[in-house]
């Protein structure tokens, strides 16, 4: 008994010692980043300010997190590692897996009505636009990149280039030639798919880090071309006055032929926002439906075979060239759809909207959600993009950390911490189970614990 008490005290002391060391490391790391702030006064002089309260608060949060990990999370992970692996999923997981998707689809369809019923027409605009539409755009982009990265196993760091091609294709053709949104939507997807195939040809023999470097370079080349081809893209100034989509020819304005007047409603911008919400929701559902159907076809099984082992894939007679090109082309097509919608929604685009950070965000959504998992990508997009928007409304934190505190400035720090946490707790992503594309008699989910890391 005394030995057990002594071991417990030793473990607790070690946990506090690790928390203290972590606090010192956090203090040294955040001192130049958070503790000091340079501002410019009215005489255009650079002044150094200190933010000790904010620095010590963050260091304290890091120390408490490390202590919680050592005392609670680490023993739980060790106990889970020693437990025997279950061959089948538990009952509650089966229940959630059965009803989660229908509930999520129903909630997504009814979301604008729920927001209007709770926040009214005035308050619903922000929640439907900034949360609903913004999250759905990244869900669609994540599902498109999931074809390339999650199913085919091709690391793409320049996916935002296809997003930009779709946006600029719609903006230029709609503004210069007056084509409607419904004509340019598939055309933008076709143009992005064409550029995806062009990117696929030079990288047919590349894998891993080399493929990532080439795709990253492609994304930056597209952005630099958009900046320097001023005669076509207007450079940094961007393209403004992009025509907005209409409801079967009925514009969303305050004129007598507008949407509200035609249907006898009081004019409100919420009608256009709701229309755009259901439009991007339909595009996201289309992306998910096509991806699921393709995964069951020979081309989808070829993608997964390519992801597992390219040499074995070739030995089975699969044309890896066509397999890679179809993955790049189809993934880029959905990015083009999302880009054309983005341009139509914003009415203005510029190269600043298509930086590498966007590609990194989309790739993070795919990795955190679980590569190859449609549900996991959707959950990760809601958490990352929705979490960013929620941070804009955390004004009560200014009462704790000062009036100059802006929570959105620390979103990447929080996301980085979240990624580290996910990699520790669930290294294969939020949804780590896999269902076979083809099964003999019964479909069974394969637990991540039953396959080797990077396989299955």
Number of C-alpha atoms within 10 A of each C-alpha: 6 7 8 9 10 11 12 12 12 12 14 15 12 15 18 19 13 16 22 18 14 20 22 14 15 19 20 13 13 16 18 12 11 16 18 15 13 11 11 10 9 6 6 8 10 11 10 10 11 14 15 14 13 16 20 18 13 17 22 18 13 19 22 17 14 21 21 15 16 19 15 11 14 13 12 13 14 10 10 11 11 9 9 7 11 10 11 11 13 9 9 9 9 13 10 11 12 11 10 13 12 11 12 13 13 11 13 17 15 11 18 22 17 14 17 17 11 11 14 12 16 11 13 20 23 16 18 22 19 14 18 25 22 20 24 26 23 25 31 27 31 34 31 30 34 30 32 27 25 24 24 26 25 25 22 25 26 28 30 32 30 32 30 29 27 33 29 26 21 32 31 16 17 19 15 10 8 11 15 17 21 11 11 20 21 18 20 31 30 20 20 31 27 18 18 24 20 14 18 21 14 12 18 15 11 14 14 11 11 13 19 18 16 19 23 20 15 20 23 19 14 19 23 14 14 24 19 13 12 13 8 14 20 16 18 15 14 18 20 15 12 20 20 18 19 18 12 7 11 13 17 23 17 14 12 9 14 18 23 21 15 12 9 9 10 9 15 16 14 20 17 21 21 19 15 22 24 18 14 23 21 14 19 24 17 14 23 18 12 12 21 15 11 16 21 14 13 12 16 22 19 23 28 24 22 23 20 17 12 18 11 12 18 14 9 10 8 18 13 19 14 16 21 22 21 22 28 30 27 25 28 33 28 30 35 34 33 30 32 26 27 24 24 23 20 13 15 18 25 21 21 14 15 25 18 19 13 19 23 16 19 26 25 20 31 32 26 25 27 26 29 28 23 21 19 23 32 21 18 26 27 20 17 23 21 17 17 20 19 16 16 12 12 12 13 10 14 13 10 12 17 13 11 8 16 17 17 17 12 13 16 13 11 15 17 13 12 14 19 13 12 17 15 11 14 16 18 21 24 22 21 21 20 16 14 14 16 12 9 6 6 7 11 13 15 17 18 19 14 13 11 8 10 12 12 17
